[in-house]
Amino acid sequence: MGQQEQVATSLAGVVSEEISASLVAVDEELARRYPGDPGTRQPVHTVYVPGDAFTADTIRTWGDQALAALDEHAPDAASFARVLGIPDELAAPVYDRVRAKLTREPIEDLRVDFEDGYGPRPDAEEDADAARAARLIAEAFKNGTAAPYMGIRMKCMEAAVRDRGIRTTDVFLTTLMQNGGLPEGLVLTLPKVTYPEQVTAFVRLLSAFEKAHGLPDGRLGFEIQIETSQSILAADGTAAVAKMIDAAQGRATGLHYGTFDYSACVGVSAAYQASDHPAADHAKAVMQVAAAGTGVRVSDGSTNVLPIGTTEHVHEAWRLHYGLTRRALARAYYQGWDMHPGHMPTRYAAVYAFYREGLEQAAGRLAAYVAKTEGDVMDEPATAKALSGYLLRGLDCGALDTAEVARLTGLTRADLDAFASPRRGSLTVTAP
């Protein structure tokens, strides 16, 4: 063994120390503003149910209705695949997994709606519905019938409905506390946010509730619904949505695009209001950039074309919904809204096809990266992170199985977690 080569430098160590000292504030700001993905499961969709229509069996009813739609309009894998254009080799795996999902866990994220889907009601009626929703959600989490994520969408912080929205939030959360406390899967959605100050006001409300009940500061997070042009571009020309994330003081968990309110706000005719309209693409692109690295996730909107009626119409609606969902997934919008039980077969079909058709390539690239073997693609750490995230999302929603991912990558779930997000744990991967 030869001696280690001696290298020369020109700068004293104090230079490096002074530079580091000058960047301490920047380092702290980067860590605060851009902590990275939270490392938790992101649901593939959100289902909205009006506050007066939500019942203890809503989730099971939606699953049964979705299965009935399959039975009537696509009773086997081949017919379902023909409608949607799913390749033959994926037809049976996708169809079987969709049916299993609708039986086991038909809804991943449910929001009891006290805003547009509920409308103005007498105070006593909304109080009663908010309290009832809390009791039903608390019971569902206790007995194992809950969706992974559940909560409410209250009325917004605009003057006309502000007091009612605050009261509904208070009634709902207070009733949860009276029935066992806040469940881990609790989600709150603040709609029609236009100014960052409205986010600040909601933070103040949640902070006051936490103090009143002795809860840890920051226990309550919330989603921000983007439904107005002012939430994308502020009057001074800045990106208001970025200021909203900052105003949330670490409580923001998601940005949800409101297809129809936003489209109407910018003057899109009703016949052209859709999640693939150029106005929608612009808004979501701004949301995506504003949220990148912050740990705040972006959700696409919905389609209002319902798969009901004749088989011909159902198939047309299914093709539309499937195509929009696949389009969103390719653009890294991994969550959307579903407005009807008939949307769920195509939601899961699109998601499952997306992950299953890319499984072998993603797994192979990640295995090659870990083993440092040469292939036809030279991947970097950022791509390894993306590949792991892809596989994890597929596992979380049921598109992929742990055993097949482990077989193809040689990695455990913990290994994938470590690659995908530093907040999931330290990276200790052994090459296969």
C-alpha positions, -999 to 999 in steps of 0.1 A, spaced: 0 0 0 14 34 -10 13 65 10 -18 86 7 -13 116 -16 -9 149 1 -30 177 -14 -25 214 -11 -50 241 -2 -49 279 -3 -75 289 22 -74 289 59 -100 268 78 -115 300 91 -128 308 57 -150 277 57 -161 285 92 -171 320 84 -190 309 53 -209 283 73 -217 309 100 -230 333 74 -254 306 61 -268 294 95 -300 314 91 -305 301 55 -299 265 67 -325 269 94 -350 285 69 -345 256 44 -351 230 71 -382 249 83 -398 256 49 -388 226 30 -387 195 53 -396 171 24 -424 146 22 -439 136 55 -435 100 48 -471 91 54 -497 75 31 -514 97 6 -549 86 -3 -556 82 -40 -589 101 -38 -613 121 -16 -650 114 -15 -674 142 -4 -707 133 13 -731 161 24 -734 165 62 -770 155 63 -765 124 41 -735 109 59 -744 77 79 -726 49 97 -728 27 65 -719 53 39 -685 37 32 -699 2 28 -729 15 7 -705 33 -17 -685 1 -21 -716 -20 -27 -729 5 -53 -695 5 -71 -695 -33 -72 -730 -33 -85 -720 -10 -113 -693 -34 -123 -717 -63 -121 -741 -45 -144 -718 -28 -169 -685 -48 -169 -691 -81 -152 -657 -96 -160 -621 -85 -166 -622 -87 -204 -652 -64 -207 -639 -39 -183 -605 -38 -200 -622 -33 -234 -641 -3 -221 -610 14 -207 -583 2 -231 -564 -17 -205 -538 -41 -220 -547 -78 -220 -519 -87 -197 -531 -63 -170 -569 -70 -174 -573 -97 -148 -548 -83 -123 -564 -49 -124 -600 -61 -124 -594 -86 -95 -577 -59 -74 -604 -34 -81 -631 -57 -69 -610 -67 -38 -604 -30 -30 -641 -22 -33 -649 -50 -9 -621 -44 16 -615 -6 16 -638 12 -9 -630 47 2 -595 59 12 -604 95 23 -639 107 32 -649 143 39 -683 151 54 -693 183 36 -708 213 53 -700 237 25 -713 236 -11 -726 200 -8 -746 210 23 -755 246 18 -772 271 42 -792 255 70 -807 266 103 -780 268 129 -797 241 151 -797 217 121 -761 222 112 -751 219 148 -768 186 151 -754 173 118 -718 184 128 -721 166 162 -736 135 146 -708 134 120 -682 135 148 -699 107 167 -701 85 136 -665 91 127 -653 85 162 -672 52 163 -659 42 129 -623 46 140 -631 26 171 -647 -3 154 -624 -5 124 -650 6 97 -634 40 91 -616 50 59 -579 56 65 -587 94 65 -619 111 75 -630 146 85 -651 175 75 -651 204 50 -665 234 69 -677 267 54 -650 291 44 -636 322 61 -655 347 40 -676 372 60 -710 358 51 -704 323 64 -673 328 87 -691 325 120 -710 294 109 -678 277 97 -660 285 130 -690 271 150 -692 239 129 -655 233 133 -658 238 171 -689 216 174 -673 188 153 -639 188 171 -655 192 206 -677 162 200 -647 142 188 -630 150 221 -661 139 240 -660 106 221 -625 94 227 -603 122 213 -589 131 179 -583 101 156 -550 98 138 -567 99 104 -586 131 111 -585 156 82 -600 191 80 -605 210 47 -607 248 45 -625 258 13 -624 289 -9 -593 304 5 -584 337 -13 -560 355 11 -532 341 33 -549 360 62 -578 336 60 -553 308 66 -538 327 95 -573 331 110 -579 293 107 -546 286 124 -557 309 152 -589 289 155 -572 256 157 -546 268 181 -573 282 204 -590 248 204 -558 230 212 -551 252 241 -587 248 254 -582 210 254 -546 208 264 -535 194 231 -500 197 217 -494 228 196 -498 219 159 -518 187 166 -545 199 141 -536 202 105 -557 211 75 -560 211 37 -563 243 18 -588 243 -11 -577 263 -41 -609 275 -58 -602 312 -68 -578 329 -92 -567 351 -63 -553 321 -45 -530 315 -74 -519 350 -83 -523 377 -57 -530 414 -65 -493 423 -62 -483 396 -88 -469 371 -63 -480 334 -59 -506 337 -31 -506 299 -27 -470 299 -15 -479 326 11 -508 304 22 -485 275 29 -463 298 50 -493 313 68 -503 278 79 -473 276 101 -466 240 94 -502 229 97 -510 226 60 -512 190 47 -526 195 13 -536 218 -15 -569 207 -32 -578 220 -66 -615 229 -70 -623 223 -106 -656 240 -110 -653 270 -87 -619 278 -101 -630 274 -137 -660 296 -131 -638 322 -114 -617 326 -145 -647 326 -169 -645 291 -184 -679 282 -199 -697 254 -181 -693 230 -210 -655 233 -208 -650 232 -171 -628 202 -166 -596 192 -148 -577 191 -181 -586 226 -192 -555 248 -197 -567 271 -169 -567 241 -146 -533 230 -157 -518 264 -150 -534 266 -115 -522 231 -106 -487 237 -119 -484 268 -97 -497 248 -67 -473 220 -74 -443 243 -75 -454 262 -44 -458 229 -25 -426 211 -37 -404 202 -8 -427 216 18 -444 183 27 -477 197 15 -494 175 -11 -514 185 -41 -547 169 -51 -564 172 -85 -601 180 -88 -630 159 -101 -653 153 -131 -690 160 -128 -699 135 -155 -716 107 -136 -715 71 -147 -752 64 -144 -780 54 -168 -775 32 -198 -745 10 -202 -734 31 -232 -734 63 -211 -717 46 -181 -689 34 -204 -684 69 -218 -683 84 -183 -659 56 -172 -635 63 -202 -635 100 -194 -628 95 -157 -602 68 -163 -584 91 -188 -584 121 -165 -571 100 -136 -543 86 -157 -535 121 -170 -533 134 -135 -510 105 -123 -486 112 -152 -484 148 -140 -477 138 -104 -511 145 -90 -516 113 -70 -549 122 -55 -582 135 -68 -619 138 -59 -646 113 -67 -682 125 -67 -702 93 -71 -698 56 -63 -696 48 -100 -664 67 -102 -646 43 -79 -641 14 -103 -623 36 -127 -604 55 -100 -588 22 -88 -585 8 -123 -565 38 -134 -543 38 -103 -537 1 -104 -529 1 -141 -505 30 -136 -485 12 -109 -486 -23 -123 -475 -14 -158 -445 4 -144 -436 -21 -117 -409 -41 -133 -391 -11 -149 -392 9 -116 -381 -21 -95 -353 -29 -119 -340 6 -121 -340 9 -83 -323 -25 -78 -296 -15 -103 -291 18 -85 -287 1 -52 -263 -26 -66 -244 1 -86 -248 -20 -118 -248 -4 -152 -279 -3 -173 -294 17 -201 -305 45 -177 -281 63 -153 -301 72 -122 -292 97 -95 -302 98 -59 -332 120 -67 -345 94 -92 -340 67 -66 -362 87 -43 -388 90 -70 -387 53 -79 -391 44 -42 -420 68 -38 -437 52 -69 -434 17 -54 -446 29 -20 -477 46 -34 -484 14 -53 -481 -6 -21 -502 18 0 -532 17 -23 -532 -20 -30 -519 -19 -66 -487 -38 -56 -479 -65 -31 -450 -63 -6 -437 -98 -17 -435 -90 -54 -418 -56 -48 -393 -73 -25 -386 -100 -50 -380 -75 -78 -359 -50 -59 -343 -70 -31 -355 -43 -7 -377 -42 23 -405 -17 30 -382 1 54 -355 4 27 -380 20 3 -392 43 31 -356 54 37 -350 61 0 -382 80 -5 -381 104 24 -355 114 51 -385 118 74 -393 81 72 -360 71 88 -323 68 82 -311 50 51 -295 16 58 -298 -4 26 -278 -34 18 -274 -42 -19 -290 -75 -29 
